[in-house]
């Protein structure tokens, strides 16, 4: 049985200014995504040039932050929002949802694509291989904060999280998500997109893989306390929100390759 290292969530403190590790992980994710985007922009078949990558990143950052916060409040904490609508604006209290962030990013890509007169899925296919870097960085931030811990377990790498309501060893599910949603998803998508693919194929593969990885990890992750299990003592909100992603991704792959053959 291991014990969580209890990192100080504040990375840098200068007087009243406090910079948290979680914020730095977001910054690292955006910075690496920007660099990888410039690398991708050098491919002759990509829709963006290197200068446009920075503009796109600005739109995506807004989509991640606003969509992630809105999604968390609406999907995972709606009762609090109904009782106190201003809780939506209190981002410093924490709470971000990947599925809400995904919707925000989709809207940002649509808006950016309109400005460039470029199809939505061409932008989405460009962005998809960059996303896992940010996802992985965010999961490291969750681990540093000792939040979003897993379910109780007796595996040798089970970890006691001081913030948990008990002293039980739990799955370090943040690291599972880092390995799947961050590392594995990035490697597969980066290799798959290293050659020209039919429009929608890269986006479809992203949705399939992320949805499957998230559904798997939810079996090890403790559900949010305000929701708990939604059914069968194992079904979670994360799994319900991820299943449509898998279905949508499969449809995109079918349309992509059927269109390429026609």
GUKOL-250279 format. One record per residue (C-alpha): x negated, y, z negated; residue number from 1. Coordinates in steps of 0.02 Angstrom, whole numbers, plus 32768, in hexadecimal, padded with zeros to 4 digits. Example, Ala and Ser with C-alpha at 12.3 -4.5 7.8 and 13.67 -1.06 7.14 Angstrom:
+------+------+------+-----+
!    X !    Y !    Z ! pos !
+------+------+------+-----+
! 7D99 ! 7F1F ! 7E7A !   1 !
! 7D54 ! 7FCB ! 7E9B !   2 !
+------+------+------+-----+
END
This chain:
+------+------+------+-----+
!    X !    Y !    Z ! pos !
+------+------+------+-----+
! 8000 ! 8000 ! 8000 !   1 !
! 7FBE ! 80AA ! 8032 !   2 !
! 7FE4 ! 8156 ! 7FEC !   3 !
! 8004 ! 81EF ! 8055 !   4 !
! 7F6D ! 8265 ! 804C !   5 !
! 7FDD ! 82F8 ! 8019 !   6 !
! 7F8F ! 8376 ! 808E !   7 !
! 7FA7 ! 842D ! 8066 !   8 !
! 802B ! 8462 ! 80E6 !   9 !
! 7FD6 ! 850D ! 80F1 !  10 !
! 7F3E ! 8505 ! 8162 !  11 !
! 7F05 ! 85BA ! 814F !  12 !
! 7F36 ! 8638 ! 80CB !  13 !
! 7F00 ! 86EE ! 80D9 !  14 !
! 7F57 ! 8756 ! 8055 !  15 !
! 8012 ! 874B ! 8074 !  16 !
! 7FF4 ! 86FE ! 8120 !  17 !
! 8006 ! 8641 ! 8120 !  18 !
! 7FEB ! 85D8 ! 81BB !  19 !
! 8034 ! 8529 ! 81AB !  20 !
! 7FED ! 848C ! 81F9 !  21 !
! 8096 ! 846A ! 8249 !  22 !
! 808E ! 850F ! 82A6 !  23 !
! 7FDC ! 84EA ! 82DC !  24 !
! 8011 ! 8441 ! 8323 !  25 !
! 8091 ! 849B ! 838F !  26 !
! 800A ! 8514 ! 83C7 !  27 !
! 7F95 ! 8484 ! 83F3 !  28 !
! 8020 ! 842D ! 8453 !  29 !
! 8044 ! 84C9 ! 84BA !  30 !
! 7F8B ! 84ED ! 84D8 !  31 !
! 7F62 ! 843D ! 8513 !  32 !
! 8003 ! 843A ! 857A !  33 !
! 7FCE ! 84DE ! 85CE !  34 !
! 7F22 ! 8496 ! 85F8 !  35 !
! 7F6B ! 83F4 ! 863B !  36 !
! 7FEB ! 8457 ! 869E !  37 !
! 7F5F ! 84B8 ! 86F3 !  38 !
! 7F0B ! 8412 ! 871C !  39 !
! 7FAD ! 83D1 ! 8768 !  40 !
! 7FC7 ! 8472 ! 87C9 !  41 !
! 7F28 ! 844D ! 882D !  42 !
! 7F7E ! 83B8 ! 887F !  43 !
! 7FB6 ! 83E7 ! 892C !  44 !
! 8065 ! 839D ! 8917 !  45 !
! 8093 ! 83FA ! 8876 !  46 !
! 8111 ! 848A ! 887F !  47 !
! 80AE ! 8505 ! 8813 !  48 !
! 8006 ! 855B ! 881E !  49 !
! 7F93 ! 8575 ! 878A !  50 !
! 7FCF ! 8627 ! 8768 !  51 !
! 8085 ! 85F1 ! 875E !  52 !
! 8060 ! 856D ! 86DA !  53 !
! 804A ! 85F2 ! 8653 !  54 !
! 80F1 ! 8643 ! 867E !  55 !
! 8147 ! 859A ! 867A !  56 !
! 80FA ! 8574 ! 85D1 !  57 !
! 8146 ! 8614 ! 8588 !  58 !
! 81F4 ! 85DE ! 85BE !  59 !
! 81D8 ! 852E ! 857C !  60 !
! 819B ! 856E ! 84D3 !  61 !
! 823C ! 85D1 ! 84BF !  62 !
! 82A1 ! 8538 ! 84F2 !  63 !
! 8246 ! 84C7 ! 8475 !  64 !
! 8258 ! 853E ! 83E1 !  65 !
! 830A ! 857C ! 83FF !  66 !
! 834D ! 84D6 ! 843F !  67 !
! 82F6 ! 8472 ! 83B8 !  68 !
! 8340 ! 84DE ! 832E !  69 !
! 83EF ! 84E4 ! 8379 !  70 !
! 83EB ! 8429 ! 8396 !  71 !
! 83B7 ! 8401 ! 82E4 !  72 !
! 843F ! 846C ! 8298 !  73 !
! 84C8 ! 842E ! 830D !  74 !
! 8497 ! 8375 ! 8318 !  75 !
! 8451 ! 8353 ! 826B !  76 !
! 848F ! 83DB ! 81F4 !  77 !
! 8534 ! 8419 ! 8239 !  78 !
! 858B ! 841C ! 818F !  79 !
! 850E ! 849A ! 814E !  80 !
! 8520 ! 8500 ! 81ED !  81 !
! 85DE ! 8500 ! 81DC !  82 !
! 85D1 ! 853C ! 8128 !  83 !
! 8544 ! 85B6 ! 814A !  84 !
! 8530 ! 85E6 ! 8203 !  85 !
! 849A ! 8653 ! 81DB !  86 !
! 8438 ! 85B6 ! 81B0 !  87 !
! 841E ! 85A7 ! 826C !  88 !
! 83A8 ! 863D ! 8263 !  89 !
! 8343 ! 8604 ! 81CB !  90 !
! 82BE ! 85A7 ! 822E !  91 !
! 8242 ! 85B5 ! 819E !  92 !
! 82AA ! 8536 ! 813E !  93 !
! 8275 ! 84B1 ! 81BC !  94 !
! 82D8 ! 843D ! 822C !  95 !
! 82B7 ! 841F ! 82E5 !  96 !
! 830B ! 83A1 ! 8358 !  97 !
! 82B5 ! 8355 ! 83EF !  98 !
! 835A ! 833C ! 8449 !  99 !
! 838A ! 83F1 ! 842D ! 100 !
! 82DC ! 8426 ! 8466 ! 101 !
! 82F2 ! 83BC ! 8503 ! 102 !
! 8393 ! 8417 ! 852E ! 103 !
! 833B ! 84BD ! 8510 ! 104 !
! 82AA ! 848B ! 8580 ! 105 !
! 8322 ! 8451 ! 8609 ! 106 !
! 8378 ! 84FB ! 8606 ! 107 !
! 82CF ! 8552 ! 860A ! 108 !
! 8296 ! 84EA ! 86A0 ! 109 !
! 833A ! 850D ! 86FA ! 110 !
! 8327 ! 85C8 ! 86DE ! 111 !
! 8270 ! 85C8 ! 8712 ! 112 !
! 8297 ! 8560 ! 87AC ! 113 !
! 831C ! 85DD ! 87E0 ! 114 !
! 829D ! 8669 ! 87D6 ! 115 !
! 8225 ! 8609 ! 8846 ! 116 !
! 82AF ! 85C5 ! 88B6 ! 117 !
! 826F ! 8518 ! 888A ! 118 !
! 82DD ! 8481 ! 8867 ! 119 !
! 82FA ! 8451 ! 87B1 ! 120 !
! 82B7 ! 83A0 ! 87C1 ! 121 !
! 8217 ! 83D8 ! 8817 ! 122 !
! 81F4 ! 8443 ! 877D ! 123 !
! 822B ! 83B8 ! 8708 ! 124 !
! 81B9 ! 8339 ! 875D ! 125 !
! 8129 ! 83B2 ! 8748 ! 126 !
! 814B ! 83D0 ! 868F ! 127 !
! 8177 ! 831F ! 8655 ! 128 !
! 80C3 ! 82DD ! 8647 ! 129 !
! 8093 ! 8373 ! 85DD ! 130 !
! 811B ! 835D ! 855A ! 131 !
! 80D2 ! 82C7 ! 84FB ! 132 !
! 803E ! 8330 ! 84C3 ! 133 !
! 80B1 ! 83A5 ! 8465 ! 134 !
! 8119 ! 8314 ! 8422 ! 135 !
! 807E ! 82BD ! 83DF ! 136 !
! 803B ! 835C ! 8390 ! 137 !
! 80E2 ! 837B ! 833C ! 138 !
! 80E4 ! 82CC ! 82F1 ! 139 !
! 8037 ! 82EA ! 82A7 ! 140 !
! 8080 ! 8388 ! 825B ! 141 !
! 810E ! 8321 ! 8210 ! 142 !
! 808E ! 82A9 ! 81C4 ! 143 !
! 8026 ! 8336 ! 817B ! 144 !
! 80C3 ! 837D ! 812B ! 145 !
! 80F3 ! 82D1 ! 80E9 ! 146 !
! 81A1 ! 82DF ! 8136 ! 147 !
! 820E ! 826E ! 81A2 ! 148 !
! 81C7 ! 81D4 ! 814D ! 149 !
! 81FC ! 8123 ! 8177 ! 150 !
! 8266 ! 809F ! 8124 ! 151 !
! 8225 ! 8037 ! 8091 ! 152 !
! 81B0 ! 7FAA ! 80C6 ! 153 !
! 8136 ! 7F29 ! 8084 ! 154 !
! 80BB ! 7F31 ! 8116 ! 155 !
! 8005 ! 7F4D ! 80E1 ! 156 !
! 8002 ! 7FFD ! 812B ! 157 !
! 809F ! 8032 ! 80D0 ! 158 !
! 8089 ! 80DF ! 8085 ! 159 !
! 80CF ! 8137 ! 7FEC ! 160 !
! 810A ! 81E7 ! 8016 ! 161 !
! 8112 ! 8259 ! 7F7D ! 162 !
! 81A1 ! 82BE ! 7FC9 ! 163 !
! 820D ! 8221 ! 7FD8 ! 164 !
! 8292 ! 8205 ! 7F51 ! 165 !
! 823A ! 8168 ! 7F13 ! 166 !
! 818D ! 811A ! 7F06 ! 167 !
! 81AD ! 8092 ! 7F87 ! 168 !
! 8131 ! 806C ! 8011 ! 169 !
! 8179 ! 80A5 ! 80B7 ! 170 !
! 8151 ! 8098 ! 816F ! 171 !
! 80E6 ! 812C ! 81A7 ! 172 !
! 8162 ! 8143 ! 8235 ! 173 !
! 8119 ! 81EC ! 8264 ! 174 !
! 807C ! 8190 ! 829D ! 175 !
! 80E4 ! 810F ! 82FB ! 176 !
! 8136 ! 819F ! 8358 ! 177 !
! 808D ! 81EF ! 8379 ! 178 !
! 804F ! 814D ! 83C5 ! 179 !
! 80E9 ! 812E ! 8431 ! 180 !
! 8131 ! 81DA ! 8459 ! 181 !
! 8087 ! 822D ! 845F ! 182 !
! 7FFC ! 81B9 ! 8497 ! 183 !
! 8055 ! 812E ! 84F5 ! 184 !
! 80D3 ! 81A0 ! 854A ! 185 !
! 804A ! 8218 ! 8582 ! 186 !
! 7FD9 ! 8190 ! 85C9 ! 187 !
! 8066 ! 813C ! 862B ! 188 !
! 80AE ! 81DD ! 8671 ! 189 !
! 8005 ! 8229 ! 869A ! 190 !
! 7FCF ! 818F ! 86FB ! 191 !
! 8079 ! 817D ! 8750 ! 192 !
! 807C ! 8233 ! 8787 ! 193 !
! 7FC7 ! 8234 ! 87C4 ! 194 !
! 800A ! 8208 ! 8870 ! 195 !
! 809D ! 8255 ! 88D0 ! 196 !
! 8143 ! 820A ! 8897 ! 197 !
! 81F5 ! 8223 ! 88D5 ! 198 !
! 824A ! 82B9 ! 8886 ! 199 !
! 829E ! 8289 ! 87E0 ! 200 !
! 8233 ! 81ED ! 87C9 ! 201 !
! 81BB ! 8239 ! 8748 ! 202 !
! 824B ! 828B ! 86E9 ! 203 !
! 82AB ! 81E7 ! 86EC ! 204 !
! 8219 ! 8184 ! 86A8 ! 205 !
! 8201 ! 8204 ! 861D ! 206 !
! 82B6 ! 81F5 ! 85E6 ! 207 !
! 82B2 ! 8137 ! 85E9 ! 208 !
! 8210 ! 8127 ! 8588 ! 209 !
! 8233 ! 81AD ! 8506 ! 210 !
! 82E2 ! 816B ! 84EA ! 211 !
! 82A5 ! 80B7 ! 84D3 ! 212 !
! 8213 ! 80EB ! 8463 ! 213 !
! 8285 ! 8156 ! 83F6 ! 214 !
! 8308 ! 80CD ! 83E5 ! 215 !
! 8280 ! 8053 ! 83AF ! 216 !
! 8231 ! 80C8 ! 8330 ! 217 !
! 82DB ! 80F1 ! 82E4 ! 218 !
! 82DF ! 803E ! 82A1 ! 219 !
! 8249 ! 806E ! 8234 ! 220 !
! 8272 ! 8123 ! 820E ! 221 !
! 82DD ! 8157 ! 817A ! 222 !
! 8379 ! 81AF ! 81BC ! 223 !
! 839C ! 8262 ! 818B ! 224 !
! 83EA ! 8261 ! 80DD ! 225 !
! 847C ! 82D1 ! 810D ! 226 !
! 84AF ! 8254 ! 8194 ! 227 !
! 846E ! 81AA ! 815F ! 228 !
! 8499 ! 8114 ! 81CD ! 229 !
! 852B ! 8136 ! 823F ! 230 !
! 855E ! 807F ! 8253 ! 231 !
! 8528 ! 7FCB ! 8230 ! 232 !
! 84A8 ! 8004 ! 81AB ! 233 !
! 8429 ! 8024 ! 8236 ! 234 !
! 8471 ! 8097 ! 82BD ! 235 !
! 842D ! 8149 ! 82B1 ! 236 !
! 8451 ! 81EF ! 8305 ! 237 !
! 83A7 ! 81E6 ! 8359 ! 238 !
! 83D8 ! 8143 ! 83AE ! 239 !
! 8481 ! 8186 ! 83E6 ! 240 !
! 842F ! 8220 ! 8432 ! 241 !
! 83A7 ! 81B8 ! 8486 ! 242 !
! 8415 ! 8137 ! 84DB ! 243 !
! 845C ! 81B4 ! 855B ! 244 !
! 83A8 ! 81E4 ! 8584 ! 245 !
! 8380 ! 8131 ! 85B5 ! 246 !
! 841C ! 8125 ! 8620 ! 247 !
! 83FD ! 81CD ! 8673 ! 248 !
! 8347 ! 81A1 ! 8692 ! 249 !
! 8375 ! 80FC ! 86E4 ! 250 !
! 83F1 ! 8156 ! 8756 ! 251 !
! 836E ! 81D7 ! 8786 ! 252 !
! 82F3 ! 814D ! 87B4 ! 253 !
! 8377 ! 80F7 ! 8820 ! 254 !
! 83A5 ! 8199 ! 8879 ! 255 !
! 82ED ! 81C7 ! 888F ! 256 !
! 82B8 ! 8127 ! 88E4 ! 257 !
! 835B ! 810E ! 8942 ! 258 !
! 8347 ! 81BC ! 8989 ! 259 !
! 8291 ! 819B ! 89B5 ! 260 !
! 82C3 ! 8101 ! 8A1B ! 261 !
! 8350 ! 8156 ! 8A78 ! 262 !
+------+------+------+-----+
END
